Amino acid sequence: MLRRFLALSRSTHGVLDIAMPGFVALLWLGSFPSRGVLGLCLLTALAGYTAIYALNDLIGFKDDRAKVAGGLKPGYAVEASALRYPLAQGLITMKGALAWFGFWFILAMIGVWLLNPWIMLILLGAALLEVLYVKLLRVTGWRTVVSGLVKAAGPLAAVLAVVPDPSVSGLALMLGWLMCWEIGGQNIPADWNDIEEDRLLGARTIPLVLGTRAAAAIAAGLLLLATVLSLVLPTFSPLPSQLALQSIVLIAGCALLLWPSLRLMRSGEGRDAARLFDLASLYPLALLVGITVLVVFDALQGSIIGG
């Protein structure tokens, strides 16, 4: 039964997403926070992502049920599961789904309040934007911009949790970078994967409205911009190894964003859209691993010099 609720919250994808708040927190702080703050941040991020992903299926229940009725085709690797849309498939009840969402959302609110009460506005805003995103399915393909804002909420909250007074220009740059990554690497490929089901629903997504060729070009352009913007991010970090950090974000961007997006442009095939989604989903984890190594190295180097 637990697997069904985890599927409701897209747990595999959610865990990968949590790596992005971890990356930006280390980026802005330049070191590990205290154990208490680190533990609270991890729990709050887990609760927030679990709740917001569940909210998507709660609000989109009717549309998801129509997709299930028409037959689901195999999904991309990160979310390919027979348990997709467990609420719409009747694998869990509406009451159970609401209780699951409520538990995690309240837990996230408690964590946010303890970290920084101002982050509550970001959490509530993310929930409202997620509702708006689902409701715009049949209205406009540019709802993808809303998706970018939702995905940026977690990392923005992470920065405010560890840095009391961050640079506004730095936050704006980070917002643009995150939105480009989410729209180009996640949202457009995901809508590409669901193109047949969405067509039956009368949905208006970028691949349906503009066509797959244009969708591939937009995704590639946004991911190129994301890679370029990521090279500026290290300038807002107190980490001394900025060249090393720039190398990490450049390699991650080229391997996990640019290369698969260019391959999609050349082929225009659904399997390459799925590959782009999968590799872009690993992008936050690659960045987190890279910056963690740098933080540990700088800490060891400092202790040796200090000793």
Secondary structure as UniProt FT lines:
FT   HELIX           2..8
FT   TURN            9..10
FT   HELIX           11..29
FT   HELIX           35..59
FT   HELIX           61..70
FT   TURN            77..79
FT   TURN            82..83
FT   TURN            86..90
FT   HELIX           94..115
FT   TURN            117..118
FT   HELIX           119..135
FT   TURN            136..139
FT   HELIX           141..143
FT   HELIX           144..162
FT   HELIX           168..182
FT   HELIX           183..187
FT   HELIX           188..193
FT   HELIX           195..201
FT   HELIX           206..210
FT   HELIX           212..230
FT   TURN            231..232
FT   HELIX           233..236
FT   HELIX           242..253
FT   HELIX           254..258
FT   HELIX           259..267
FT   HELIX           270..306
//
